[in-house]
Amino acid sequence: MSLFARRAFIVFWKDLAIERRSKETLNALAFFSLLLLFVFQFSLGADRERLIAALPGLLWLGFVLSGLLALGRSFVIERENECWEGLLLAPGDKSAVFVGKLGGNLLLMFTVEALLLALFAVFFNVDLAPALGPLVLVIVLGTIGFAALGTLFAAMTAQVRARELLFPVLLLPVQVPVLLATVRATEAALAGEPLTAVTNWITLLVAADIVYVVVGVLTFDVILEA
């Protein structure tokens, strides 16, 4: 294992160990997801056609809101425990911290998204099995881009007093193209269409993932020391 990969893995394992012991973020996101589902079900009622039309948007609304909570806490532990200087003083390439944080955020978001997906199927009595393969691919592509930029912006706003307000204000406008692509591709997957029918949107997601990850790796040193 290279030195860069070892540093990234240490950051990833540290965040995973803290979350495994406290389960603070995961429990909060699980309860938040349940609350969202209750609100969605109450709003839509038993209108099946309305539900099918709104399901892609609702699904990603749940993913985005829970993702904002998870990503916004990416660097809270370091800030609250005065460990920010530790990140700055750690020897080696600081972008390894970004990769480790991104890995931890992706694992947390994938866990919550799997829970949300299962609860959507139960609460709204929707059979997702026929569309599960394409749906998982779209979710993975959309989540990588969202988490990469979210991790970068979380680092940018970690030292700001109004970070809870500033973080989503900065992140969401930049994510609009990705969110449009994910909702459209999810709609196609749930309708049973092949993803080749939405090739342009899938290409956009792949390109956004590559660009956001590369930008995060290249700029994280500057952002961490700002």
matplotlib code that plots the C-alpha trace (Angstrom):
import matplotlib.pyplot as plt

x = [0.0, 1.4, 2.0, -0.9, -3.3, -2.2, -2.9, -6.3, -7.1, -6.1, -8.5, -11.3, -10.8, -10.7, -14.0, -15.5, -14.3, -15.8, -19.1, -19.2, -18.7, -21.1, -23.6, -24.5, -24.7, -26.2, -29.0, -29.8, -30.0, -32.2, -34.7, -34.6, -35.3, -38.3, -39.7, -39.3, -41.1, -44.0, -44.2, -44.1, -46.8, -49.1, -48.7, -49.3, -52.0, -53.2, -53.1, -51.0, -50.5, -49.4, -47.0, -45.4, -44.9, -43.3, -41.3, -37.9, -38.0, -39.0, -36.3, -33.5, -35.0, -34.6, -31.0, -30.0, -31.5, -29.9, -26.7, -26.5, -26.8, -24.1, -21.7, -22.1, -20.7, -17.6, -15.2, -17.3, -15.4, -12.0, -13.4, -15.2, -12.2, -9.7, -8.0, -8.0, -4.4, -3.7, -4.9, -2.8, 0.4, 0.0, 3.0, 2.5, 0.0, -3.1, -5.3, -5.1, -7.3, -9.9, -9.9, -10.3, -13.1, -14.8, -14.6, -16.2, -18.9, -19.7, -20.0, -22.3, -24.4, -24.7, -25.9, -28.6, -29.6, -30.0, -32.2, -34.3, -34.7, -36.0, -38.3, -39.7, -40.5, -42.3, -44.1, -45.3, -45.8, -43.5, -41.8, -38.2, -36.8, -37.2, -35.4, -32.9, -29.8, -30.0, -31.3, -28.3, -26.0, -27.7, -27.6, -23.9, -23.0, -25.1, -23.8, -20.2, -20.5, -22.6, -20.3, -17.1, -18.2, -19.9, -16.8, -14.8, -17.3, -17.6, -13.9, -14.3, -17.0, -15.7, -14.1, -17.0, -19.4, -22.5, -21.4, -24.8, -26.4, -23.5, -22.8, -26.1, -26.3, -22.9, -23.3, -26.8, -26.6, -23.4, -25.1, -28.2, -26.9, -26.1, -29.4, -31.3, -29.4, -30.0, -33.7, -34.1, -32.1, -33.9, -37.2, -36.1, -34.9, -38.2, -40.2, -38.3, -36.5, -32.9, -30.2, -29.2, -32.3, -30.8, -27.1, -26.6, -27.6, -25.4, -22.5, -23.1, -23.0, -19.8, -18.1, -19.2, -17.9, -14.5, -14.3, -15.5, -13.1, -10.1, -10.9, -11.2, -7.8, -6.1, -7.5, -7.8, -4.3, -5.2, -8.6, -7.4, -4.7, -7.0]
y = [0.0, 3.4, 6.1, 8.2, 5.3, 4.5, 8.1, 8.1, 4.7, 6.0, 9.0, 6.7, 4.1, 6.8, 8.3, 4.8, 3.8, 7.0, 6.5, 2.8, 3.6, 6.6, 5.9, 9.6, 10.6, 7.3, 7.3, 10.9, 10.2, 7.1, 9.0, 11.9, 9.5, 8.0, 11.5, 12.4, 9.3, 10.0, 13.6, 12.3, 9.6, 12.1, 14.6, 12.1, 10.0, 7.0, 8.5, 5.9, 7.9, 10.9, 8.7, 7.1, 10.6, 12.1, 9.1, 9.9, 13.5, 12.3, 9.7, 12.1, 14.8, 12.3, 11.4, 15.1, 16.2, 13.3, 13.8, 17.5, 16.5, 13.8, 15.9, 19.0, 17.0, 15.8, 18.0, 18.8, 16.2, 17.8, 21.3, 20.5, 18.5, 21.1, 18.6, 20.9, 21.7, 18.0, 17.8, 20.8, 19.4, 15.9, 15.1, 14.3, 15.1, 16.7, 15.5, 12.0, 13.5, 14.4, 10.9, 9.3, 11.7, 11.1, 7.3, 7.7, 10.0, 7.6, 4.6, 6.6, 7.9, 4.5, 3.0, 5.7, 5.5, 1.7, 2.2, 4.9, 2.7, -0.2, 2.1, 3.7, 0.2, -0.7, 2.6, 3.2, -0.4, -0.1, -3.0, -1.8, -5.3, -5.1, -1.7, -2.4, -2.8, 0.4, 2.2, 1.3, 2.4, 5.8, 6.2, 5.3, 7.8, 10.6, 10.0, 10.1, 13.5, 14.8, 13.5, 14.7, 18.3, 18.1, 17.0, 19.8, 22.5, 21.0, 21.6, 25.2, 26.1, 24.1, 27.2, 29.5, 30.5, 30.2, 26.9, 25.2, 27.9, 28.6, 24.9, 24.1, 27.6, 27.0, 23.4, 23.1, 25.6, 23.9, 20.5, 21.4, 19.7, 16.5, 16.5, 17.0, 14.1, 11.8, 12.5, 12.0, 8.8, 7.5, 8.2, 6.2, 3.3, 3.2, 3.3, 0.2, 2.1, 1.0, 3.5, 3.8, 6.0, 8.5, 8.2, 12.0, 12.2, 9.2, 10.7, 13.9, 12.1, 10.2, 13.4, 15.3, 12.5, 12.7, 16.5, 16.8, 14.2, 15.6, 19.1, 18.0, 16.2, 19.1, 21.9, 20.4, 21.4, 25.1, 24.9, 23.1, 25.7, 28.7]
z = [0.0, -1.0, 1.6, 0.2, 0.3, 3.9, 5.0, 3.4, 4.9, 8.4, 8.1, 6.7, 9.5, 12.2, 11.1, 10.8, 14.3, 15.8, 14.1, 15.0, 18.7, 18.9, 16.1, 16.5, 12.9, 11.7, 14.3, 13.6, 9.8, 10.4, 12.4, 10.0, 7.1, 8.9, 9.5, 5.8, 4.8, 7.1, 5.7, 2.1, 2.8, 4.5, 1.6, -1.2, 0.4, -1.6, -5.0, -6.9, -10.1, -8.2, -6.2, -9.3, -10.9, -7.8, -6.6, -8.4, -7.0, -3.5, -3.5, -4.3, -2.0, 0.8, -0.3, -0.6, 2.7, 4.6, 2.7, 3.7, 7.3, 6.9, 4.9, 7.0, 10.0, 8.1, 9.9, 13.0, 15.1, 14.3, 15.0, 18.3, 19.7, 18.5, 16.2, 13.1, 13.7, 13.7, 10.1, 9.1, 10.8, 9.6, 7.3, 3.7, 1.0, 2.6, -0.2, 1.4, 4.1, 1.5, 0.0, 3.5, 4.4, 1.1, 1.6, 5.1, 3.8, 0.9, 3.2, 5.5, 2.7, 0.9, 4.2, 4.7, 1.1, 1.3, 4.3, 2.6, -0.5, 1.6, 3.5, 0.4, -1.0, 2.3, 3.0, -0.6, -1.5, -4.6, -6.2, -6.9, -7.7, -11.5, -11.6, -8.8, -11.0, -13.0, -9.9, -7.9, -10.7, -10.8, -7.1, -6.9, -9.7, -8.2, -4.6, -5.6, -7.2, -4.4, -1.7, -3.4, -3.7, -0.3, 1.4, -0.2, 0.8, 4.3, 4.7, 3.3, 5.8, 8.8, 10.4, 9.6, 12.4, 10.3, 8.5, 9.0, 6.8, 4.5, 3.6, 1.8, 0.3, -1.4, -2.3, -3.7, -6.6, -7.9, -7.7, -9.8, -13.0, -11.1, -9.3, -12.6, -14.2, -11.2, -11.1, -14.8, -14.8, -11.8, -13.5, -16.5, -14.3, -12.4, -15.6, -16.9, -19.6, -20.4, -19.3, -22.9, -23.3, -20.9, -22.1, -22.0, -18.3, -17.4, -19.2, -17.3, -14.0, -14.9, -16.0, -12.9, -10.6, -12.3, -12.3, -8.6, -7.3, -9.2, -8.1, -4.5, -4.6, -6.3, -4.2, -0.8, 0.4, -0.2, 1.4, 4.5, 5.1, 4.3]

ax = plt.figure().add_subplot(projection="3d")
ax.plot(x, y, z, "-o")
ax.set_aspect("equal")
plt.show()
